Amino acid sequence: MQKIQNYINGNYCDPVSGKWLDNYNPSNGEVYAQIANSSSKDVAAAYEAARDAFPSWSNTPIEERSRILLKIATLIEEKMMELATAEAKDNGKPLSLALAVDIPRASSNFRFFANAITQFASEAHESVGLGTMNFTLRQPIGVVGCISPWNLPLYLFTWKIAPAIAAGNTVVAKPSEVTPVTAAMLGDICTEAGLPKGVLNILHGEGPSAGQAIVEHPHIKAISFTGGTKTGEHLARTAAPMFKKLSLELGGKNPNLIFADCDYEKMLAITVKSSFANQGQICLCGSRIFVERSLFERFKKDFVAKVSQLKVGDPFDADSDLGALVSRPHLEKVRAYIRLAKEEGGTILFGGQPVTVKDHEQGYYLQPTIIEVFDDQCRVNQEEIFGPVVTLMPFDTEEEALKMANGVRYGLSATLWTNDLNRTMRISKQLEVGIVWVNTWLNRDLRTPFGGVKDSGVGREGGFEALRFFTEAKNVCIKYE
């Protein structure tokens, strides 16, 4: 059976404890690999490797750092099918999605930050008449920790690592123990690209042990984390008293506001995608759909008809629109919310049932599910489900739509469908979110800041925001005659 080892100081190695975790294939429910179950001892070894590599890497010319990151990007592209196949098997997502989105984006992350670091400039301020010159250095922090989730495994793992090492830091990184395979494969790619030993160290294991050890290590100076809000709360309680820099990209319960003046066919097609892409396991999915009342019945009928045509099946079947959910516990969590919706008085318009796939009878498959709710404060409308489940409600006025959209603890993203420019500007300013998409969804420019407000997190990733996070600003003031 395949063993997924830690990658420390440029070499693969077993966990110090000799303990391993089972790794499941979501499509058939079978254990197909063993994952290193790391502890604080493994974190200590990874930290030492990163610490020793930092002086040299932080003083490596930017052009050389850029060259190595570009090489990593190219190698990911060259290994596209191998990585996508591993991602689909490990996560349960359709292979077609991994090929179209996940692995290309992982390559783009390295390519973008390889170029961005060459344009990341210092600032200077001359005080004319006072004879002083101030300039700001942006210096790498040191050893940083990067912890990523299971829904977009290599995509989000590289989204953190690429800017960290581009800025001159060294990294101790942990992917989710649920989906570790492509992160482990990245070690070989980095070695082949010539990344010096110790610059990137990849540990596997559970959050309460390996993840907690990274966060509480006294000399790991910054933590970039993407995951659930409750975990983020715990992480912040640990890191804040240690005065670590924190970037937290947490949960979402994103509204999709549909006005009657929208481009209807375009809206309908993209709303199906924004509801159920990656089995609804994207923090940016529009899980609360609010529709202007004059359009509501038409939308409800057409949306159910479109969703009913989606095929749930084997991730490696080219016809599958949805694959398997990531794990059995997650499947049971999502099903519990569907049962709760019924108890709260919601109406299941479509789906909600497990799906049996031939030759994959033990896989974690679920129908895409549409629920009409009658109270925007019900739990299924307030709590993050993170699966193929959306709720529908009508609204009468712009003010009512905004109140419901903002009436949750989360504030990650929102989607707005309207052809009224004035409405676009009004609502975009008043939505309590970090990202607003107007007449589109998940249209990402890597130069733009990414993150949320309220319980959706702290800080921003992407573009120069990420490079600012992974550096410390130092002002130097020179007095001259």
JOWO-V691718 format. One record per backbone hydrogen bond with DSSP energy under -0.5 kcal/mol. NH is the residue of the N-H (numbers start at 1). CO is the residue of the C=O. E is the energy in kcal/mol with one decimal. If there is no record, write none. Layout:
nh & co & e
NH & CO & E
NH & CO & E
This chain:
nh & co & e
2 & 32 & -0.8
4 & 34 & -3.7
5 & 3 & -0.9
6 & 13 & -2.1
7 & 202 & -2.9
8 & 6 & -0.6
8 & 11 & -2.6
11 & 8 & -1.5
13 & 6 & -2.5
18 & 15 & -1.2
21 & 35 & -2.7
23 & 33 & -2.4
25 & 30 & -2.9
26 & 24 & -0.7
26 & 89 & -0.5
28 & 25 & -1.3
29 & 25 & -2.3
30 & 25 & -0.6
32 & 23 & -2.6
33 & 23 & -1.2
34 & 2 & -2.6
35 & 21 & -3.1
36 & 4 & -2.1
37 & 19 & -2.2
38 & 36 & -1.0
38 & 204 & -1.7
42 & 39 & -0.5
43 & 39 & -1.9
44 & 40 & -2.4
45 & 41 & -1.8
46 & 42 & -2.4
47 & 43 & -2.9
48 & 44 & -2.3
49 & 45 & -1.9
50 & 46 & -2.4
51 & 47 & -3.5
52 & 48 & -2.3
53 & 49 & -1.5
54 & 50 & -1.4
55 & 51 & -0.7
57 & 53 & -2.4
58 & 54 & -3.0
59 & 55 & -0.7
60 & 57 & -1.4
64 & 61 & -0.7
65 & 61 & -2.1
66 & 62 & -2.9
67 & 63 & -2.0
68 & 64 & -2.1
69 & 65 & -2.3
70 & 66 & -2.4
71 & 67 & -1.8
72 & 68 & -2.2
73 & 69 & -2.3
74 & 70 & -2.2
75 & 71 & -2.4
76 & 72 & -2.2
77 & 73 & -1.9
78 & 74 & -2.3
79 & 75 & -1.8
80 & 77 & -1.4
83 & 79 & -2.7
84 & 80 & -2.8
85 & 81 & -2.5
86 & 82 & -1.8
87 & 83 & -2.3
88 & 84 & -2.6
89 & 85 & -2.0
90 & 86 & -2.3
91 & 87 & -2.6
92 & 88 & -1.8
95 & 315 & -2.9
97 & 94 & -0.6
98 & 94 & -1.9
99 & 95 & -2.5
100 & 96 & -1.8
101 & 97 & -2.9
102 & 97 & -1.0
103 & 98 & -2.3
105 & 101 & -2.4
106 & 102 & -1.8
107 & 103 & -2.0
108 & 104 & -2.5
109 & 105 & -2.4
110 & 106 & -1.4
111 & 107 & -2.4
112 & 108 & -3.3
113 & 109 & -2.0
114 & 110 & -1.9
115 & 111 & -1.6
116 & 112 & -2.9
117 & 113 & -1.9
118 & 115 & -0.8
119 & 116 & -1.6
120 & 117 & -0.6
121 & 119 & -1.2
123 & 136 & -0.6
125 & 134 & -3.7
127 & 125 & -0.5
127 & 132 & -2.6
128 & 126 & -1.2
130 & 127 & -1.7
131 & 127 & -0.9
132 & 127 & -1.0
133 & 478 & -2.5
134 & 125 & -2.9
135 & 476 & -2.5
136 & 123 & -2.6
137 & 135 & -0.5
137 & 474 & -3.3
139 & 137 & -0.6
139 & 472 & -2.5
141 & 470 & -1.0
144 & 142 & -0.5
144 & 170 & -2.4
145 & 222 & -3.2
146 & 172 & -1.8
147 & 224 & -2.8
148 & 174 & -1.9
153 & 150 & -0.6
156 & 152 & -2.7
157 & 153 & -1.5
158 & 154 & -2.4
159 & 155 & -1.0
160 & 156 & -0.8
160 & 157 & -0.7
161 & 157 & -2.0
162 & 158 & -2.4
164 & 160 & -1.4
165 & 161 & -2.5
166 & 162 & -2.1
167 & 163 & -1.9
168 & 165 & -1.0
169 & 164 & -2.1
170 & 142 & -1.9
171 & 199 & -3.0
172 & 144 & -2.5
173 & 171 & -0.5
173 & 201 & -3.2
174 & 146 & -2.7
175 & 203 & -0.7
179 & 176 & -0.7
184 & 180 & -2.0
185 & 181 & -2.1
186 & 182 & -1.2
187 & 183 & -0.6
187 & 184 & -1.1
188 & 184 & -0.6
189 & 185 & -1.4
190 & 186 & -2.6
191 & 187 & -2.3
192 & 188 & -2.6
193 & 189 & -2.0
194 & 190 & -0.6
194 & 191 & -1.2
195 & 190 & -2.4
199 & 196 & -1.7
201 & 171 & -1.8
202 & 7 & -2.4
203 & 173 & -3.1
203 & 201 & -0.6
209 & 206 & -0.7
210 & 206 & -1.3
211 & 206 & -1.7
212 & 207 & -2.3
213 & 209 & -2.0
214 & 210 & -1.7
215 & 211 & -2.2
216 & 212 & -2.6
217 & 213 & -0.6
217 & 214 & -0.7
220 & 217 & -1.1
221 & 143 & -2.1
221 & 219 & -0.8
222 & 143 & -0.5
223 & 245 & -2.6
224 & 145 & -2.5
225 & 223 & -0.5
225 & 247 & -2.9
226 & 147 & -1.8
227 & 249 & -2.0
232 & 228 & -2.2
233 & 229 & -2.4
234 & 230 & -1.9
235 & 231 & -2.8
236 & 232 & -2.5
237 & 233 & -1.9
238 & 234 & -1.6
239 & 235 & -2.8
240 & 236 & -2.8
241 & 237 & -0.5
242 & 239 & -1.1
243 & 240 & -1.9
244 & 239 & -1.5
245 & 221 & -1.9
247 & 223 & -2.2
248 & 458 & -2.4
249 & 225 & -2.7
249 & 247 & -0.5
250 & 248 & -0.7
250 & 456 & -2.3
251 & 455 & -0.5
254 & 285 & -0.7
255 & 413 & -0.6
256 & 288 & -2.7
257 & 255 & -0.5
257 & 415 & -3.1
258 & 256 & -0.6
258 & 290 & -2.8
259 & 257 & -0.6
259 & 417 & -2.5
262 & 259 & -1.7
264 & 262 & -1.2
267 & 263 & -2.7
268 & 264 & -2.8
269 & 265 & -2.1
270 & 266 & -2.3
271 & 267 & -2.6
272 & 268 & -1.7
273 & 269 & -1.4
274 & 270 & -3.3
275 & 271 & -1.3
276 & 272 & -1.7
277 & 273 & -2.1
279 & 276 & -1.4
280 & 277 & -1.2
281 & 278 & -1.8
282 & 280 & -0.9
285 & 282 & -2.1
286 & 274 & -1.5
287 & 285 & -1.4
288 & 254 & -2.1
289 & 287 & -0.5
289 & 391 & -2.9
290 & 256 & -2.7
290 & 288 & -0.6
291 & 393 & -2.3
292 & 258 & -2.6
293 & 395 & -2.8
295 & 292 & -2.3
296 & 292 & -0.9
296 & 293 & -0.7
297 & 293 & -0.6
299 & 295 & -2.8
300 & 296 & -3.0
301 & 297 & -2.2
302 & 298 & -2.5
303 & 299 & -3.4
304 & 300 & -2.1
305 & 301 & -1.9
306 & 302 & -2.4
307 & 303 & -2.7
308 & 304 & -2.3
309 & 305 & -0.5
309 & 306 & -1.1
310 & 307 & -1.6
312 & 310 & -0.6
313 & 311 & -0.5
313 & 322 & -2.6
317 & 314 & -2.4
318 & 316 & -0.6
320 & 317 & -2.0
321 & 311 & -2.4
322 & 311 & -2.2
324 & 92 & -1.9
325 & 364 & -3.5
331 & 327 & -2.2
332 & 328 & -2.5
333 & 329 & -2.0
334 & 330 & -2.4
335 & 331 & -2.4
336 & 332 & -1.9
337 & 333 & -1.5
338 & 334 & -1.6
339 & 335 & -2.1
340 & 336 & -2.2
341 & 337 & -2.3
342 & 338 & -1.4
343 & 339 & -1.9
344 & 340 & -2.2
345 & 342 & -1.4
346 & 341 & -2.9
347 & 372 & -2.7
348 & 346 & -0.5
349 & 347 & -0.9
349 & 370 & -2.2
350 & 370 & -1.4
352 & 367 & -0.5
355 & 365 & -1.3
357 & 355 & -0.6
357 & 360 & -0.5
360 & 357 & -2.6
363 & 360 & -2.1
364 & 26 & -2.2
365 & 363 & -1.1
367 & 353 & -2.6
369 & 388 & -2.9
370 & 350 & -2.3
371 & 390 & -2.4
372 & 347 & -2.9
373 & 371 & -0.6
373 & 392 & -2.1
378 & 375 & -1.9
381 & 378 & -1.4
382 & 378 & -0.8
382 & 379 & -1.0
383 & 379 & -2.8
389 & 387 & -2.5
390 & 369 & -2.3
391 & 287 & -2.2
392 & 371 & -2.4
393 & 289 & -1.9
395 & 291 & -1.8
401 & 397 & -2.3
402 & 398 & -2.4
403 & 399 & -2.3
404 & 400 & -2.3
405 & 401 & -2.6
406 & 402 & -2.6
407 & 403 & -0.6
407 & 404 & -0.6
408 & 406 & -1.0
411 & 453 & -0.6
414 & 435 & -1.5
415 & 255 & -2.3
416 & 437 & -3.1
417 & 257 & -2.9
418 & 416 & -0.6
421 & 419 & -0.7
424 & 420 & -2.4
425 & 421 & -2.4
426 & 422 & -2.5
427 & 423 & -2.9
428 & 424 & -2.3
429 & 425 & -1.6
430 & 426 & -1.3
431 & 427 & -2.0
433 & 431 & -1.7
434 & 411 & -0.7
434 & 412 & -1.4
435 & 412 & -1.3
437 & 414 & -2.9
438 & 436 & -0.5
439 & 416 & -2.8
439 & 437 & -0.6
444 & 442 & -1.0
446 & 444 & -0.5
448 & 445 & -2.3
450 & 461 & -3.0
453 & 411 & -2.4
455 & 409 & -2.7
456 & 453 & -2.1
457 & 454 & -1.2
458 & 248 & -1.7
461 & 450 & -3.1
463 & 446 & -1.5
465 & 462 & -1.0
466 & 462 & -1.2
466 & 463 & -0.7
467 & 463 & -1.1
468 & 464 & -2.5
469 & 465 & -2.1
470 & 466 & -2.2
471 & 468 & -1.3
472 & 139 & -3.1
474 & 137 & -2.5
476 & 135 & -3.1
478 & 133 & -3.0
478 & 476 & -0.5
480 & 131 & -3.3
